[in-house]
Amino acid sequence: HARPGAADDLIAQRLAEEYQALAILHAQPRPGDYLDCIYRREKPGGRWLYDREETLFGPVDPADAALVEELAAVFAALAPHPDQCTIYAPLAVGCHVDHQVVRQAAMQLLEASYEVLFYEDYPYVVRDRAGLPAALERFKTSGGWRPRPVVLSRQDLDCKIAAVAAYASQLGVLFGTDGVAAPQDVSGALDGFARFTARETDSGRFAERLWTVTQAA
C-alpha cells in the first residue's frame, strides 16, 4: 500500500485522468464512490482485502460480493431498458480483481437480457498469449464465446491512443521500461496491437476484438 504513493493524492490524480480520457472520447462520466482494490477494506473490521501483489491477480475476495451486486444494480439503473443499450465490460484477461468484479457484475446484466460485449484487457492480453484462451476457459458460459471483430479507422485508433495516454500515472507500468514510458511507447504499442488484431481477425488495417456470449440452444 505504500508503493503507489499517498492514497488521497493518487486517487485525485487518477480521477482527473479519467475525466480527461472521457472528454477525449466525448463520453459523459458517471462517477461512483468506489475505490481501487488496493484501498478496499472489509466492513466491519478493516481488513485489507488485497494486501499483497499476488492478491491483485487472484480470486475475488468474498467480501467483494456485495460490491458486485451493487455495481450490477448501478449499471442497470443507468440503462433501465435492456433492449436499448449495449454494455461494455472487461473480459478479465490477466485476472486483475477489479476487472473480475466488473465482469461478474456485467454477467448479471447479461442474464437479465442486456447485450454485453467483453473487451480484451490490455496489456495483459499481449503480455501472455495464453491469457486470452485461459480467460475464455475460466469464465465459461452455457452457450460459449463468440468473437466480434471491430474495424478501426486511423482516426478511431488515434482517439483511443490519446485517451489511453491521458492516464499518465499508469503509463510507466503499462508501456514503459523500468517504469518510464515515452509518448511513442504508448502509440507504438497500441498501433501494433491494432494491426496484429486486424491480421488475426482478417478485419482491415486496424481492429480490436470484442467477445459476446452465444446463447445456449
FIKOLZA-1660 file (N, C-alpha, C; in steps of 0.1 Angstrom, whole numbers, plus 5000, padded with zeros to 4 digits):
% residues 217
   i   px   py   pz ch aa at
   1 5008 4988 5000  A  H  N
   1 5000 5000 5000  A  H CA
   1 5009 5013 5000  A  H  C
   2 5021 5012 5004  A  A  N
   2 5030 5023 5004  A  A CA
   2 5035 5026 4990  A  A  C
   3 5037 5016 4982  A  R  N
   3 5044 5018 4969  A  R CA
   3 5037 5027 4960  A  R  C
   4 5024 5027 4958  A  P  N
   4 5018 5036 4948  A  P CA
   4 5018 5050 4952  A  P  C
   5 5021 5054 4964  A  G  N
   5 5021 5068 4969  A  G CA
   5 5009 5071 4978  A  G  C
   6 5008 5083 4982  A  A  N
   6 4997 5087 4991  A  A CA
   6 4984 5085 4985  A  A  C
   7 4975 5078 4992  A  A  N
   7 4962 5074 4986  A  A CA
   7 4954 5086 4981  A  A  C
   8 4952 5096 4989  A  D  N
   8 4944 5107 4985  A  D CA
   8 4949 5114 4973  A  D  C
   9 4962 5116 4972  A  D  N
   9 4968 5123 4961  A  D CA
   9 4966 5114 4948  A  D  C
  10 4969 5101 4949  A  L  N
  10 4968 5092 4938  A  L CA
  10 4954 5091 4933  A  L  C
  11 4944 5090 4942  A  I  N
  11 4930 5088 4938  A  I CA
  11 4926 5101 4931  A  I  C
  12 4930 5113 4936  A  A  N
  12 4926 5125 4929  A  A CA
  12 4932 5126 4915  A  A  C
  13 4945 5122 4914  A  Q  N
  13 4951 5122 4901  A  Q CA
  13 4944 5112 4891  A  Q  C
  14 4941 5100 4896  A  R  N
  14 4935 5090 4887  A  R CA
  14 4921 5095 4883  A  R  C
  15 4914 5102 4892  A  L  N
  15 4901 5107 4888  A  L CA
  15 4902 5118 4877  A  L  C
  16 4912 5127 4879  A  A  N
  16 4914 5137 4869  A  A CA
  16 4918 5131 4855  A  A  C
  17 4926 5121 4856  A  E  N
  17 4930 5114 4843  A  E CA
  17 4917 5107 4837  A  E  C
  18 4909 5102 4845  A  E  N
  18 4896 5095 4840  A  E CA
  18 4888 5106 4833  A  E  C
  19 4886 5117 4839  A  Y  N
  19 4878 5128 4832  A  Y CA
  19 4884 5132 4819  A  Y  C
  20 4897 5134 4819  A  Q  N
  20 4904 5138 4807  A  Q CA
  20 4902 5127 4796  A  Q  C
  21 4904 5115 4799  A  A  N
  21 4902 5104 4789  A  A CA
  21 4888 5104 4784  A  A  C
  22 4878 5105 4792  A  L  N
  22 4864 5105 4788  A  L CA
  22 4861 5117 4779  A  L  C
  23 4867 5129 4782  A  A  N
  23 4865 5140 4774  A  A CA
  23 4870 5138 4760  A  A  C
  24 4881 5132 4759  A  I  N
  24 4887 5128 4746  A  I CA
  24 4877 5120 4738  A  I  C
  25 4871 5110 4745  A  L  N
  25 4862 5101 4738  A  L CA
  25 4847 5107 4737  A  L  C
  26 4845 5119 4742  A  H  N
  26 4832 5125 4741  A  H CA
  26 4822 5117 4749  A  H  C
  27 4827 5111 4760  A  A  N
  27 4818 5103 4769  A  A CA
  27 4815 5111 4781  A  A  C
  28 4803 5108 4786  A  Q  N
  28 4798 5115 4799  A  Q CA
  28 4802 5107 4811  A  Q  C
  29 4809 5113 4820  A  P  N
  29 4813 5105 4832  A  P CA
  29 4801 5103 4842  A  P  C
  30 4801 5092 4848  A  R  N
  30 4791 5090 4859  A  R CA
  30 4799 5084 4871  A  R  C
  31 4805 5093 4878  A  P  N
  31 4814 5089 4889  A  P CA
  31 4807 5082 4900  A  P  C
  32 4814 5072 4906  A  G  N
  32 4808 5065 4918  A  G CA
  32 4818 5065 4929  A  G  C
  33 4814 5062 4941  A  D  N
  33 4822 5063 4952  A  D CA
  33 4829 5049 4955  A  D  C
  34 4837 5045 4945  A  Y  N
  34 4843 5032 4946  A  Y CA
  34 4858 5033 4946  A  Y  C
  35 4864 5025 4954  A  L  N
  35 4879 5025 4955  A  L CA
  35 4885 5014 4947  A  L  C
  36 4898 5016 4942  A  D  N
  36 4906 5006 4936  A  D CA
  36 4908 4995 4946  A  D  C
  37 4910 4983 4942  A  C  N
  37 4911 4971 4951  A  C CA
  37 4921 4973 4962  A  C  C
  38 4932 4980 4959  A  I  N
  38 4943 4981 4969  A  I CA
  38 4938 4990 4981  A  I  C
  39 4928 4997 4979  A  Y  N
  39 4923 5006 4990  A  Y CA
  39 4910 5001 4997  A  Y  C
  40 4905 4989 4993  A  R  N
  40 4893 4984 4998  A  R CA
  40 4896 4976 5011  A  R  C
  41 4887 4979 5021  A  R  N
  41 4888 4972 5034  A  R CA
  41 4875 4965 5037  A  R  C
  42 4876 4954 5044  A  E  N
  42 4864 4947 5048  A  E CA
  42 4856 4955 5059  A  E  C
  43 4843 4955 5058  A  K  N
  43 4835 4962 5068  A  K CA
  43 4826 4951 5074  A  K  C
  44 4825 4950 5088  A  P  N
  44 4834 4957 5097  A  P CA
  44 4847 4950 5099  A  P  C
  45 4856 4956 5106  A  G  N
  45 4869 4950 5109  A  G CA
  45 4881 4957 5103  A  G  C
  46 4879 4962 5091  A  G  N
  46 4890 4970 5085  A  G CA
  46 4901 4962 5078  A  G  C
  47 4899 4949 5076  A  R  N
  47 4909 4940 5070  A  R CA
  47 4911 4945 5055  A  R  C
  48 4924 4946 5051  A  W  N
  48 4927 4949 5037  A  W CA
  48 4922 4937 5029  A  W  C
  49 4915 4939 5018  A  L  N
  49 4910 4928 5010  A  L CA
  49 4922 4923 5001  A  L  C
  50 4930 4932 4997  A  Y  N
  50 4941 4928 4988  A  Y CA
  50 4954 4935 4993  A  Y  C
  51 4962 4928 5000  A  D  N
  51 4973 4934 5007  A  D CA
  51 4987 4930 5002  A  D  C
  52 4987 4922 4991  A  R  N
  52 5000 4917 4985  A  R CA
  52 4998 4918 4970  A  R  C
  53 5009 4919 4963  A  E  N
  53 5009 4920 4949  A  E CA
  53 5001 4908 4943  A  E  C
  54 5004 4896 4948  A  E  N
  54 4998 4884 4942  A  E CA
  54 4983 4884 4944  A  E  C
  55 4978 4890 4954  A  T  N
  55 4963 4890 4956  A  T CA
  55 4956 4899 4946  A  T  C
  56 4963 4908 4939  A  L  N
  56 4957 4916 4929  A  L CA
  56 4952 4908 4917  A  L  C
  57 4958 4897 4915  A  F  N
  57 4956 4889 4903  A  F CA
  57 4951 4875 4907  A  F  C
  58 4945 4874 4919  A  G  N
  58 4940 4861 4924  A  G CA
  58 4925 4861 4924  A  G  C
  59 4919 4853 4932  A  P  N
  59 4904 4852 4933  A  P CA
  59 4899 4865 4939  A  P  C
  60 4886 4868 4936  A  V  N
  60 4880 4880 4942  A  V CA
  60 4877 4876 4956  A  V  C
  61 4880 4885 4966  A  D  N
  61 4877 4883 4980  A  D CA
  61 4862 4882 4982  A  D  C
  62 4858 4872 4990  A  P  N
  62 4843 4870 4993  A  P CA
  62 4837 4883 4998  A  P  C
  63 4844 4892 5004  A  A  N
  63 4839 4904 5009  A  A CA
  63 4835 4914 4998  A  A  C
  64 4840 4911 4986  A  D  N
  64 4836 4920 4974  A  D CA
  64 4823 4915 4968  A  D  C
  65 4817 4905 4973  A  A  N
  65 4804 4900 4967  A  A CA
  65 4794 4911 4967  A  A  C
  66 4793 4919 4978  A  A  N
  66 4783 4930 4979  A  A CA
  66 4786 4940 4969  A  A  C
  67 4799 4943 4966  A  L  N
  67 4803 4953 4956  A  L CA
  67 4798 4948 4942  A  L  C
  68 4799 4936 4939  A  V  N
  68 4795 4930 4926  A  V CA
  68 4780 4933 4925  A  V  C
  69 4772 4930 4935  A  E  N
  69 4758 4932 4934  A  E CA
  69 4754 4947 4933  A  E  C
  70 4761 4955 4940  A  E  N
  70 4759 4970 4939  A  E CA
  70 4762 4975 4926  A  E  C
  71 4773 4971 4920  A  L  N
  71 4777 4976 4906  A  L CA
  71 4766 4971 4896  A  L  C
  72 4762 4959 4897  A  A  N
  72 4752 4954 4888  A  A CA
  72 4739 4963 4889  A  A  C
  73 4735 4966 4901  A  A  N
  73 4723 4975 4903  A  A CA
  73 4725 4989 4897  A  A  C
  74 4737 4994 4899  A  V  N
  74 4740 5007 4894  A  V CA
  74 4740 5008 4879  A  V  C
  75 4746 4998 4873  A  F  N
  75 4746 4997 4858  A  F CA
  75 4732 4996 4853  A  F  C
  76 4724 4988 4859  A  A  N
  76 4710 4986 4854  A  A CA
  76 4702 4999 4856  A  A  C
  77 4705 5006 4867  A  A  N
  77 4698 5019 4869  A  A CA
  77 4702 5029 4858  A  A  C
  78 4714 5029 4854  A  L  N
  78 4719 5038 4843  A  L CA
  78 4713 5034 4830  A  L  C
  79 4710 5022 4828  A  A  N
  79 4704 5017 4815  A  A CA
  79 4692 5008 4818  A  A  C
  80 4681 5014 4821  A  P  N
  80 4669 5006 4826  A  P CA
  80 4663 4998 4815  A  P  C
  81 4666 5000 4802  A  H  N
  81 4659 4993 4792  A  H CA
  81 4669 4984 4784  A  H  C
  82 4669 4971 4787  A  P  N
  82 4680 4962 4782  A  P CA
  82 4680 4962 4767  A  P  C
  83 4669 4965 4760  A  D  N
  83 4669 4964 4745  A  D CA
  83 4673 4977 4739  A  D  C
  84 4677 4987 4747  A  Q  N
  84 4681 5000 4741  A  Q CA
  84 4696 5004 4744  A  Q  C
  85 4704 4994 4748  A  C  N
  85 4717 4998 4751  A  C CA
  85 4727 4986 4750  A  C  C
  86 4739 4989 4749  A  T  N
  86 4750 4979 4749  A  T CA
  86 4759 4981 4761  A  T  C
  87 4763 4971 4769  A  I  N
  87 4772 4972 4780  A  I CA
  87 4785 4967 4775  A  I  C
  88 4796 4975 4778  A  Y  N
  88 4810 4970 4775  A  Y CA
  88 4817 4968 4788  A  Y  C
  89 4823 4956 4789  A  A  N
  89 4829 4952 4802  A  A CA
  89 4842 4944 4799  A  A  C
  90 4851 4944 4809  A  P  N
  90 4864 4937 4807  A  P CA
  90 4862 4922 4807  A  P  C
  91 4869 4915 4799  A  L  N
  91 4869 4900 4799  A  L CA
  91 4877 4895 4811  A  L  C
  92 4885 4903 4817  A  A  N
  92 4893 4899 4829  A  A CA
  92 4905 4890 4825  A  A  C
  93 4910 4892 4813  A  V  N
  93 4923 4886 4809  A  V CA
  93 4933 4891 4818  A  V  C
  94 4941 4882 4824  A  G  N
  94 4951 4886 4834  A  G CA
  94 4946 4885 4848  A  G  C
  95 4933 4884 4850  A  C  N
  95 4927 4882 4863  A  C CA
  95 4928 4893 4873  A  C  C
  96 4930 4905 4869  A  H  N
  96 4930 4916 4879  A  H CA
  96 4917 4916 4886  A  H  C
  97 4917 4917 4899  A  V  N
  97 4905 4915 4907  A  V CA
  97 4894 4926 4904  A  V  C
  98 4899 4938 4901  A  D  N
  98 4889 4949 4898  A  D CA
  98 4882 4945 4885  A  D  C
  99 4889 4940 4875  A  H  N
  99 4883 4936 4862  A  H CA
  99 4874 4924 4865  A  H  C
 100 4878 4915 4873  A  Q  N
 100 4869 4904 4876  A  Q CA
 100 4856 4908 4883  A  Q  C
 101 4857 4918 4892  A  V  N
 101 4845 4923 4898  A  V CA
 101 4835 4929 4888  A  V  C
 102 4840 4937 4879  A  V  N
 102 4832 4943 4869  A  V CA
 102 4826 4933 4860  A  V  C
 103 4834 4923 4856  A  R  N
 103 4829 4912 4847  A  R CA
 103 4818 4905 4854  A  R  C
 104 4819 4902 4867  A  Q  N
 104 4809 4895 4874  A  Q CA
 104 4796 4903 4874  A  Q  C
 105 4797 4916 4876  A  A  N
 105 4785 4925 4876  A  A CA
 105 4779 4925 4862  A  A  C
 106 4787 4925 4851  A  A  N
 106 4782 4925 4838  A  A CA
 106 4775 4912 4834  A  A  C
 107 4780 4901 4839  A  M  N
 107 4774 4888 4837  A  M CA
 107 4760 4888 4842  A  M  C
 108 4758 4895 4854  A  Q  N
 108 4744 4896 4859  A  Q CA
 108 4735 4903 4849  A  Q  C
 109 4740 4914 4843  A  L  N
 109 4732 4921 4833  A  L CA
 109 4729 4912 4821  A  L  C
 110 4739 4904 4817  A  L  N
 110 4738 4895 4806  A  L CA
 110 4726 4886 4809  A  L  C
 111 4725 4881 4821  A  E  N
 111 4715 4872 4825  A  E CA
 111 4701 4879 4825  A  E  C
 112 4702 4892 4826  A  A  N
 112 4689 4900 4826  A  A CA
 112 4686 4905 4812  A  A  C
 113 4691 4899 4802  A  S  N
 113 4688 4901 4788  A  S CA
 113 4695 4914 4782  A  S  C
 114 4705 4920 4789  A  Y  N
 114 4712 4931 4783  A  Y CA
 114 4722 4925 4773  A  Y  C
 115 4725 4933 4762  A  E  N
 115 4736 4930 4753  A  E CA
 115 4749 4934 4760  A  E  C
 116 4758 4925 4762  A  V  N
 116 4771 4928 4769  A  V CA
 116 4782 4923 4760  A  V  C
 117 4791 4932 4757  A  L  N
 117 4803 4929 4749  A  L CA
 117 4815 4931 4758  A  L  C
 118 4823 4920 4757  A  F  N
 118 4835 4920 4766  A  F CA
 118 4848 4923 4758  A  F  C
 119 4856 4932 4763  A  Y  N
 119 4868 4936 4756  A  Y CA
 119 4880 4929 4762  A  Y  C
 120 4891 4927 4754  A  E  N
 120 4903 4921 4758  A  E CA
 120 4912 4930 4766  A  E  C
 121 4915 4927 4778  A  D  N
 121 4922 4936 4787  A  D CA
 121 4936 4938 4783  A  D  C
 122 4939 4950 4780  A  Y  N
 122 4953 4954 4776  A  Y CA
 122 4959 4960 4789  A  Y  C
 123 4972 4957 4792  A  P  N
 123 4982 4950 4784  A  P CA
 123 4983 4935 4786  A  P  C
 124 4974 4930 4795  A  Y  N
 124 4975 4916 4799  A  Y CA
 124 4974 4906 4787  A  Y  C
 125 4966 4910 4778  A  V  N
 125 4963 4901 4766  A  V CA
 125 4975 4900 4758  A  V  C
 126 4985 4909 4758  A  V  N
 126 4997 4908 4750  A  V CA
 126 5009 4903 4758  A  V  C
 127 5008 4905 4771  A  R  N
 127 5019 4900 4780  A  R CA
 127 5020 4885 4780  A  R  C
 128 5009 4879 4779  A  D  N
 128 5008 4864 4780  A  D CA
 128 4998 4859 4769  A  D  C
 129 5003 4854 4759  A  R  N
 129 4994 4850 4748  A  R CA
 129 4984 4839 4752  A  R  C
 130 4988 4832 4763  A  A  N
 130 4979 4821 4768  A  A CA
 130 4968 4827 4777  A  A  C
 131 4969 4841 4779  A  G  N
 131 4959 4847 4788  A  G CA
 131 4945 4847 4783  A  G  C
 132 4943 4850 4770  A  L  N
 132 4930 4851 4764  A  L CA
 132 4923 4838 4764  A  L  C
 133 4929 4827 4758  A  P  N
 133 4922 4814 4759  A  P CA
 133 4919 4810 4773  A  P  C
 134 4928 4813 4782  A  A  N
 134 4926 4809 4796  A  A CA
 134 4914 4816 4802  A  A  C
 135 4913 4829 4799  A  A  N
 135 4901 4837 4804  A  A CA
 135 4888 4832 4798  A  A  C
 136 4888 4828 4786  A  L  N
 136 4876 4823 4780  A  L CA
 136 4872 4809 4786  A  L  C
 137 4883 4802 4789  A  E  N
 137 4880 4789 4795  A  E CA
 137 4876 4790 4810  A  E  C
 138 4883 4800 4817  A  R  N
 138 4880 4802 4831  A  R CA
 138 4866 4807 4833  A  R  C
 139 4861 4815 4825  A  F  N
 139 4848 4821 4826  A  F CA
 139 4838 4815 4816  A  F  C
 140 4837 4802 4817  A  K  N
 140 4828 4795 4808  A  K CA
 140 4814 4800 4809  A  K  C
 141 4806 4799 4798  A  T  N
 141 4792 4802 4798  A  T CA
 141 4785 4790 4792  A  T  C
 142 4772 4790 4794  A  S  N
 142 4764 4779 4789  A  S CA
 142 4764 4778 4774  A  S  C
 143 4765 4790 4767  A  G  N
 143 4764 4790 4753  A  G CA
 143 4778 4791 4746  A  G  C
 144 4788 4795 4753  A  G  N
 144 4801 4796 4747  A  G CA
 144 4804 4811 4743  A  G  C
 145 4816 4813 4739  A  W  N
 145 4820 4827 4735  A  W CA
 145 4821 4828 4720  A  W  C
 146 4818 4840 4715  A  R  N
 146 4819 4843 4700  A  R CA
 146 4826 4856 4698  A  R  C
 147 4837 4856 4690  A  P  N
 147 4844 4869 4688  A  P CA
 147 4837 4878 4679  A  P  C
 148 4838 4891 4681  A  R  N
 148 4832 4901 4673  A  R CA
 148 4842 4912 4669  A  R  C
 149 4849 4910 4658  A  P  N
 149 4860 4920 4655  A  P CA
 149 4853 4933 4651  A  P  C
 150 4860 4944 4654  A  V  N
 150 4856 4958 4651  A  V CA
 150 4867 4965 4644  A  V  C
 151 4864 4969 4631  A  V  N
 151 4874 4976 4623  A  V CA
 151 4875 4990 4628  A  V  C
 152 4888 4995 4630  A  L  N
 152 4890 5008 4634  A  L CA
 152 4896 5016 4623  A  L  C
 153 4892 5029 4622  A  S  N
 153 4898 5038 4613  A  S CA
 153 4911 5044 4619  A  S  C
 154 4919 5050 4611  A  R  N
 154 4931 5057 4617  A  R CA
 154 4926 5067 4628  A  R  C
 155 4916 5074 4625  A  Q  N
 155 4910 5084 4634  A  Q CA
 155 4906 5077 4647  A  Q  C
 156 4899 5066 4646  A  D  N
 156 4894 5058 4658  A  D CA
 156 4906 5055 4666  A  D  C
 157 4916 5049 4660  A  L  N
 157 4928 5044 4667  A  L CA
 157 4936 5056 4674  A  L  C
 158 4937 5067 4667  A  D  N
 158 4944 5079 4673  A  D CA
 158 4936 5084 4685  A  D  C
 159 4923 5084 4684  A  C  N
 159 4915 5088 4695  A  C CA
 159 4917 5079 4707  A  C  C
 160 4917 5066 4705  A  K  N
 160 4919 5056 4715  A  K CA
 160 4933 5058 4722  A  K  C
 161 4943 5060 4713  A  I  N
 161 4957 5062 4719  A  I CA
 161 4957 5075 4727  A  I  C
 162 4951 5085 4723  A  A  N
 162 4950 5098 4731  A  A CA
 162 4943 5096 4744  A  A  C
 163 4933 5088 4744  A  A  N
 163 4925 5086 4757  A  A CA
 163 4934 5077 4766  A  A  C
 164 4941 5067 4761  A  V  N
 164 4949 5059 4770  A  V CA
 164 4961 5067 4775  A  V  C
 165 4966 5076 4767  A  A  N
 165 4978 5084 4771  A  A CA
 165 4974 5094 4782  A  A  C
 166 4961 5097 4784  A  A  N
 166 4956 5106 4794  A  A CA
 166 4959 5100 4808  A  A  C
 167 4960 5087 4809  A  Y  N
 167 4963 5081 4822  A  Y CA
 167 4978 5081 4825  A  Y  C
 168 4983 5093 4827  A  A  N
 168 4998 5095 4828  A  A CA
 168 5004 5087 4840  A  A  C
 169 4996 5086 4851  A  S  N
 169 5002 5079 4863  A  S CA
 169 5004 5064 4861  A  S  C
 170 4998 5059 4850  A  Q  N
 170 4999 5044 4848  A  Q CA
 170 5007 5040 4836  A  Q  C
 171 5012 5050 4828  A  L  N
 171 5018 5047 4816  A  L CA
 171 5031 5039 4818  A  L  C
 172 5039 5043 4828  A  G  N
 172 5052 5036 4830  A  G CA
 172 5050 5022 4833  A  G  C
 173 5040 5018 4841  A  V  N
 173 5037 5004 4844  A  V CA
 173 5032 4997 4832  A  V  C
 174 5023 5003 4824  A  L  N
 174 5017 4996 4813  A  L CA
 174 5026 4995 4800  A  L  C
 175 5034 5006 4798  A  F  N
 175 5040 5006 4785  A  F CA
 175 5056 5008 4786  A  F  C
 176 5060 5012 4798  A  G  N
 176 5074 5016 4799  A  G CA
 176 5085 5006 4801  A  G  C
 177 5097 5010 4801  A  T  N
 177 5108 5002 4805  A  T CA
 177 5114 5008 4818  A  T  C
 178 5115 5000 4828  A  D  N
 178 5120 5005 4842  A  D CA
 178 5111 5016 4847  A  D  C
 179 5098 5014 4844  A  G  N
 179 5088 5024 4850  A  G CA
 179 5087 5037 4843  A  G  C
 180 5093 5038 4831  A  V  N
 180 5092 5051 4824  A  V CA
 180 5087 5048 4810  A  V  C
 181 5077 5057 4805  A  A  N
 181 5072 5055 4792  A  A CA
 181 5071 5068 4785  A  A  C
 182 5076 5068 4772  A  A  N
 182 5075 5080 4763  A  A CA
 182 5062 5079 4755  A  A  C
 183 5058 5090 4750  A  P  N
 183 5045 5090 4741  A  P CA
 183 5046 5080 4730  A  P  C
 184 5058 5079 4724  A  Q  N
 184 5059 5069 4713  A  Q CA
 184 5058 5055 4717  A  Q  C
 185 5061 5052 4730  A  D  N
 185 5059 5039 4736  A  D CA
 185 5044 5035 4736  A  D  C
 186 5036 5045 4739  A  V  N
 186 5021 5042 4740  A  V CA
 186 5016 5040 4726  A  V  C
 187 5018 5050 4717  A  S  N
 187 5013 5049 4704  A  S CA
 187 5018 5037 4696  A  S  C
 188 5031 5034 4698  A  G  N
 188 5036 5023 4691  A  G CA
 188 5030 5010 4695  A  G  C
 189 5028 5008 4708  A  A  N
 189 5023 4996 4714  A  A CA
 189 5008 4994 4709  A  A  C
 190 5000 5004 4710  A  L  N
 190 4986 5003 4707  A  L CA
 190 4984 5002 4692  A  L  C
 191 4992 5009 4684  A  D  N
 191 4992 5007 4669  A  D CA
 191 4995 4993 4665  A  D  C
 192 5006 4988 4671  A  G  N
 192 5010 4974 4668  A  G CA
 192 4999 4964 4672  A  G  C
 193 4993 4966 4683  A  F  N
 193 4983 4956 4688  A  F CA
 193 4971 4957 4678  A  F  C
 194 4967 4969 4674  A  A  N
 194 4956 4970 4665  A  A CA
 194 4958 4964 4651  A  A  C
 195 4971 4965 4647  A  R  N
 195 4975 4959 4634  A  R CA
 195 4975 4943 4636  A  R  C
 196 4980 4939 4647  A  F  N
 196 4980 4924 4650  A  F CA
 196 4966 4919 4650  A  F  C
 197 4957 4925 4657  A  T  N
 197 4943 4921 4658  A  T CA
 197 4937 4921 4645  A  T  C
 198 4939 4931 4636  A  A  N
 198 4933 4931 4623  A  A CA
 198 4938 4919 4615  A  A  C
 199 4951 4916 4616  A  R  N
 199 4956 4904 4608  A  R CA
 199 4950 4891 4614  A  R  C
 200 4949 4890 4627  A  E  N
 200 4944 4878 4633  A  E CA
 200 4929 4876 4630  A  E  C
 201 4922 4886 4628  A  T  N
 201 4907 4885 4626  A  T CA
 201 4903 4888 4612  A  T  C
 202 4913 4891 4603  A  D  N
 202 4911 4894 4589  A  D CA
 202 4901 4906 4588  A  D  C
 203 4904 4917 4595  A  S  N
 203 4895 4928 4597  A  S CA
 203 4901 4941 4593  A  S  C
 204 4906 4943 4581  A  G  N
 204 4911 4956 4577  A  G CA
 204 4925 4959 4582  A  G  C
 205 4928 4972 4583  A  R  N
 205 4942 4976 4587  A  R CA
 205 4943 4976 4602  A  R  C
 206 4933 4981 4609  A  F  N
 206 4934 4982 4623  A  F CA
 206 4921 4976 4629  A  F  C
 207 4922 4970 4640  A  A  N
 207 4909 4964 4646  A  A CA
 207 4911 4961 4661  A  A  C
 208 4900 4960 4668  A  E  N
 208 4900 4954 4681  A  E CA
 208 4890 4943 4681  A  E  C
 209 4890 4934 4691  A  R  N
 209 4881 4923 4691  A  R CA
 209 4874 4923 4705  A  R  C
 210 4861 4922 4703  A  L  N
 210 4852 4921 4714  A  L CA
 210 4847 4906 4715  A  L  C
 211 4841 4903 4726  A  W  N
 211 4836 4889 4727  A  W CA
 211 4821 4890 4733  A  W  C
 212 4813 4881 4727  A  T  N
 212 4799 4881 4731  A  T CA
 212 4796 4866 4735  A  T  C
 213 4786 4865 4743  A  V  N
 213 4782 4851 4748  A  V CA
 213 4771 4846 4738  A  V  C
 214 4773 4834 4733  A  T  N
 214 4763 4828 4724  A  T CA
 214 4753 4821 4733  A  T  C
 215 4741 4824 4731  A  Q  N
 215 4730 4819 4739  A  Q CA
 215 4729 4804 4737  A  Q  C
 216 4728 4796 4747  A  A  N
 216 4726 4782 4746  A  A CA
 216 4713 4778 4739  A  A  C
 217 4713 4768 4731  A  A  N
 217 4701 4764 4724  A  A CA
 217 4691 4757 4734  A  A  C
% end
